[in-house]
Amino acid sequence: MDIKTIGIVGAGTMGGGIAQVAATSGFEVLVHDVGQEQLDRGLKTIDKSVSKLIEKGKITEDKAKILGRIRTTTSLDDFKSVDFVVEAVFEDFEVKKKVLVALDKALASEIILTSNTSSISITRLAALTSRPGGFMGMHFMNPVPLMTLVELIKGIATTPETFAVVKGLAEKMGKVPVEANDYPGFISNRILMPMINEAVYALMEGVGSVEAIDTVMKLGMNHPMGPLALADLIGLDVCLYIMEVLYEGFKDSKYRPCPLLKKYVDAGYLGRKSGRGFYDYQPK
């Protein structure tokens, strides 16, 4: 397939990051969100991110040219002109279901549709559409402009041709694609989220303070960021949702979400995006 224009649904952290990488890689990009306010916020974040990468010498192309490849819309009907789509809305099955059903109706039958889901069954999502053979998971890592990995997940009906196209596109976007089978959490979150969840248990049980737990993992295991700080970056609500997907999918007690994680989410302590999680991000 000759992919020139990539449609991205969702202008948040992940969707905006994917849009930035696609535009930097030379693709025309059409970003959709429910309102112009969300789109403007997403464009502002992309502008700031591209500026930083240019300052560091990571990008040599003129910023205006990169940003000029990105268009926005609040109507999925405009996606009739795109060649490939990445859905990157909030990690919740019902939210994705609504978007994917609408997208499926808007797109030509030959267009490949992918989801940036980090844990939800690709087979289940593909079954919502009329193109299960042309549907698969394309899980980017956060922050997308800096992280080179992208997990590629085939559903039970995904065709080899679809996989080949998506893999080639990921490589053109400067990513390293890794194939994962369609099990809850795939590879990345099946390993990462239980570690974060166990760190929350350690905090709840008084094994160590937030700072102590993160310092042990940074200095003792050479992780660039401690698990609790990483949870704040990801969003505690997202971490909880993924743990619930793992617990529901495997029915194994080792995936039981920590009660303290649930309590933080109930309190609205969602991490950086809410100003407070395991750490306090409010201005002093």
N, C-alpha and C positions, 0 to 999 in steps of 0.2 A: 504493500500500500504506500502511496505517496502522501505522507502526512505533512501538511504545511501549517494548518491551523489547529491548535489544541484548545478544547473547551474545558474549563475548570469550574465546578460548582462548589462554591464556598470561598469567601475571601478572607477567612480567618488565618490563624498561624500557619496551618498546613497548606491550605489552598493558595494563600498568598506566596508562600515559599515555593510551591510547585510552579506557580505562574512566573515568578522571578527566574527560576532556573530554566524554564522553557523559553522565556523571552531572551535570556542571556545566551541560550544555545541557538538562537536564530529563528525560532518558531513564532508565528503569529499566535496571539493568545486572546481568548475571550473568557472573561471571568464573570460568573453569575453570583449574585447574592439576593436576599429578599428585599433589601432596601439600599438606596444610594448612600446612606450614612455608613453602612457596613463596607460598601465598595470604596468610598473615599478613605476610610480608615485603613483599609487594606493597601490601597495605592500609596498612602503616606508611609506605611511601614516598608513597602518595597523600595520606595525612593530612598529612605534612610539606609536600608540594608545595602543597596547597590552603591550608594555613596561611600559607605565604609569599606566595601570590597575594592573600590577604585582607589581609595586612599592607601590601602594596603598593597596595591599592585596585583591583586588577584583577578581583576577585570581590567582590560585595556580599552575596550570599546567605549565610545561616547555614551554617557548616561541617557541622553535624550533619545538616542536611537533605540536603546533597550526598552525604555519606558514607552516609546512610540509604538512598539509592537503589541502593547497590552490595551485591549478595549474592555469595557464593562457593560453589563446589561442586568436588568431585573426581570427579564422575560426569557424563559427557556425556549420559546419559539425561535429566538435568534440563533439557537444552536443547530438549526438546519444547515448552516453554512460551515460547520466545523468538520474536521476529518478524524477526530479522536477525542474521547472524553475521559476526564478523571473526576470522579465524585469525591469531594473532600469535606463533607458536612460533619456535624457533631457525631461522635461515636455512640449512636443509639439506634437500635434496629428500626423502631417505628419512624424515626426521623429519616433514616436512609430509605426505608420502604416508600415513603411518600415521594421523595425526590426521584428515586430510580424508576418508579412507575411513570411519573410525568416525563422523565428524560427519555424513556423507552418509546413513548408515543411521539416525542418531538424529533427523534433522530431517524435518519434513513436506516434501513435494515442492515446495510453492510458496515455501518460504523461500529467500531469496537468501543465497548463501554467498560471502564475499570472503576474499582472502588479503592480508596485509600484506607479502608478499614484496617484497624490494628488487631482485631480479634474475632469479628463476626464471620460466620461460615460463608465462604464465597459461593458454595453450592446453593445455600439458602437464599442469598441475595440474587444470584443468577436466575433462580426459579421465579422471581418476581417479574422478570422481563420476558420478551419474546425472542431473545437472542442469547440463550445460555451458552451456546458454542462460541459466541463472540463477547463473552464476559469473563473477567478475571480480576484478581486482586493485585494492586500496585501500591504496596505499603512503603511510603517514604519515611525517613527518619527526621526527627526534629532536632535542630533547625535544618530545614531542607537545603538551603544554599551551602551549608558547611559539611553536612554528612553525606558520604559517598554511597552508602548502602541503600538499595531498594529491594524489598522482599517481593518476589513474584509468586502469586498463589493461584494455581489452577483449580477451578471447580470440577466436579465430576464430568461435566459436559464440555469443558473448555477444549477447543480444537488445538492441535499442534501448530496450525497456521496462526491462530490468534496469539499463542504464546511466543512464537517467533517474532511477530510484529512488535509486541510489547517489549520483549527483550531488546530488540534492535533500537526501539525508541529510547529505552532507559539508557542504553550505551551512548546514543547521540546526545543525551542530556548530561553526559559526563558521570553517570552513576555506574556502580558495580552491581549488577543484578544477581540475586541469589534465589534459587527456586526453593519454595517451601510447600509442603503438602497441606491440604485443607483440614487441619485439626484446630481446635480452639486455641487462640493465641499465636498460632503458627510457630515459628522458631523464636523470634525475638521476645515477644511478650510472655510466651510460656516459660521462658527462663528468667526474664527481667522482673516481671510483676510479682512472682512468689518471693524473690529476693527483697523487693521493696516492702511487700506485705510482712515478711519476717522481720525486717528492720523496724516496722511499726509495732509488731509484737514485742520486740526487744525494748522499745521505748515504753510501751504500756506496762511491761512487767518490771521496769526499773533496772534493767540490765545496764543501761547507760543513758546519758543525756543525748539530746539531738546532736549536739556538737561532737560528743564522744563517738557516737555511732558512725557519723559521717567521716570523722577524722580517721578512725580505724580502717574504713574501707578505702579512703584515699591514700593513706600512707602505708597501710599494711597490704592492700591488694592492688595498689597502683591505679585505682579508678580515678578518672579526671574529676568526678563529682560524686559526693556521697549519695546514698539511696534516698535519704529524706529530702535533700535539696533537689534531687532529680524528680522526686514525686511532686514537689512544689512546682517545678518547671513544666512537667507534663500536665498537671492538674489533678488534684486528689479525687475529684468526681470521675475523671477518666480512669484513673487507677482502680477505683472501686468498681466501676462498670466492667472493666476487663477482668478483674478478679471474680466478679459474679458470673461472667461468661465462662471462665475456666471452671468454676465450681459447678455450674449448671451442666456444662458439657461433659465433665469427667465424673461427677458425683463422688469426688475424692476429697476427704477432709483436709488434705494438705493444701487445697486451694481455697479454704474457707477465709473470707475477708476478715481482717482483724477488726474487732469491735471499736477500737480507737479510731481506725480509718473511717468507719461509718459515722462515728460521733463528730469528727472534724467536718465531714461533708454535710451532716445535718446542721452544724453550726454555721455553715457558709464559709468555713476556712478551706478554700479550694486551692491555695497556693499563690503564686505570683499574680495571677489574673484577678484575684479578689483582694490582694494586698496582705493576706495572711494565710499561712499554712502551718508547716512545722517551724518556719521562720517568719518573722514580722517584716513585711516589705513596705510598711507605711512610712512616709517621710518623717524624719525625726524632728 
